[in-house]
Amino acid sequence: MKITRIFNQPNGKSEFAELDIALKDGGPIGFLSERFPVGEMMFRETPSDYDFKWHPAPQRQLLFILTGRCEFMVSSGETRQFGAGDVLLLEDTEGEGHCSKALFNEVRHSIFVTLPESVVLA
């Protein structure tokens, strides 16, 4: 299963990368990853006019997008669009951070799940 990662380079600039989460055959219920310890969970509703300029993630966290579409921009100016079903790992907790905004005048519903620094998703 592929997810998108936003992380810092040593110079404080953010960039995108892809992570491939390994899955194993779980029998009739499908394919499963290993279990990962997590911290806290928070539900969020983002308004349709959301346009948040440069900011780092407040903590290392997964973002699960439930509804709505959005765009993220990293330090290089590269942008990517995400929507329902997409998962991002936000690790740019220092430095310049990223920009994020709503697309198509849509409200976004999402879930944040914090991750301890010791957790390696790969």
C-alpha positions as CSV (number, residue, x, y, z in Angstrom):
1,M,0.0,0.0,0.0
2,K,1.5,3.3,-1.0
3,I,1.2,6.5,1.0
4,T,2.7,10.0,0.6
5,R,5.3,11.4,3.0
6,I,6.2,15.0,3.6
7,F,9.5,15.3,5.4
8,N,12.4,17.7,6.0
9,Q,15.7,17.7,4.4
10,P,18.7,18.5,6.7
11,N,18.5,22.1,5.3
12,G,14.9,22.5,6.7
13,K,13.3,22.3,3.3
14,S,10.3,20.0,2.9
15,E,9.7,17.5,0.1
16,F,7.4,14.7,-1.0
17,A,8.3,11.0,-1.1
18,E,6.3,7.8,-1.5
19,L,6.3,5.1,1.2
20,D,5.3,1.5,0.5
21,I,3.7,-0.1,3.5
22,A,4.3,-3.8,3.4
23,L,1.2,-6.0,3.5
24,K,0.9,-9.8,4.3
25,D,-1.8,-12.2,3.4
26,G,-4.3,-12.2,6.2
27,G,-6.5,-14.9,4.7
28,P,-10.1,-14.3,4.0
29,I,-10.1,-10.8,5.5
30,G,-7.5,-9.5,3.0
31,F,-3.9,-8.2,3.3
32,L,-2.7,-6.6,6.5
33,S,0.3,-4.5,7.6
34,E,2.1,-5.1,10.8
35,R,0.6,-3.4,13.9
36,F,2.0,0.1,14.6
37,P,1.8,1.8,18.0
38,V,0.1,5.2,17.8
39,G,-0.5,8.2,20.1
40,E,-3.7,10.2,19.8
41,M,-6.5,10.6,17.2
42,M,-8.3,13.8,16.2
43,F,-11.2,14.4,13.8
44,R,-11.1,17.6,11.7
45,E,-13.4,19.5,9.4
46,T,-11.5,22.0,7.2
47,P,-13.6,24.8,5.6
48,S,-14.0,25.1,1.9
49,D,-12.0,28.3,1.7
50,Y,-9.0,26.9,3.7
51,D,-5.7,28.2,2.4
52,F,-2.9,27.8,5.1
53,K,0.5,29.2,4.0
54,W,3.9,27.9,5.1
55,H,3.7,25.9,8.4
56,P,5.3,22.8,9.8
57,A,3.2,19.9,11.0
58,P,2.6,20.3,14.8
59,Q,3.8,16.7,15.4
60,R,4.6,13.6,13.5
61,Q,1.2,12.3,12.3
62,L,-0.8,10.4,9.7
63,L,-3.5,12.3,7.9
64,F,-6.4,10.2,6.6
65,I,-8.6,12.1,4.2
66,L,-12.3,11.0,4.4
67,T,-14.0,13.6,2.1
68,G,-13.0,16.6,0.1
69,R,-10.0,17.4,-2.0
70,C,-6.9,19.4,-1.1
71,E,-3.5,20.5,-2.4
72,F,-0.2,20.4,-0.6
73,M,2.9,22.3,-1.7
74,V,6.5,21.6,-0.5
75,S,9.6,23.9,-0.5
76,S,10.5,23.2,-4.1
77,G,7.1,24.5,-5.2
78,E,6.0,21.0,-6.2
79,T,2.3,20.5,-5.5
80,R,0.2,17.3,-5.2
81,Q,-3.5,16.9,-4.9
82,F,-5.2,14.5,-2.5
83,G,-8.8,13.3,-1.9
84,A,-10.9,10.8,-0.1
85,G,-9.0,7.6,0.7
86,D,-5.6,9.2,0.6
87,V,-3.2,8.9,3.5
88,L,-0.2,11.2,4.2
89,L,2.6,10.9,6.7
90,L,3.4,14.4,7.9
91,E,7.0,14.5,9.3
92,D,8.0,18.1,8.4
93,T,7.8,19.2,12.1
94,E,10.6,21.8,11.8
95,G,11.9,24.2,9.2
96,E,9.8,25.8,6.4
97,G,7.0,23.2,6.5
98,H,4.4,23.0,3.7
99,C,1.3,24.9,2.4
100,S,-2.1,23.3,2.2
101,K,-5.4,24.4,0.7
102,A,-8.9,23.3,-0.1
103,L,-9.8,22.6,-3.7
104,F,-13.0,23.0,-5.6
105,N,-14.7,24.8,-2.8
106,E,-15.1,21.5,-0.8
107,V,-15.2,21.0,2.9
108,R,-12.7,18.4,3.9
109,H,-13.2,15.8,6.7
110,S,-10.1,14.0,7.9
111,I,-8.5,12.2,10.8
112,F,-5.1,12.8,12.3
113,V,-3.3,10.0,14.2
114,T,-0.1,10.9,16.0
115,L,2.9,8.6,15.8
116,P,5.8,8.2,18.2
117,E,9.2,8.9,16.8
118,S,10.2,5.3,17.3
119,V,7.6,4.1,14.8
120,V,9.0,3.3,11.3
121,L,6.5,2.9,8.5
122,A,8.1,1.0,5.7
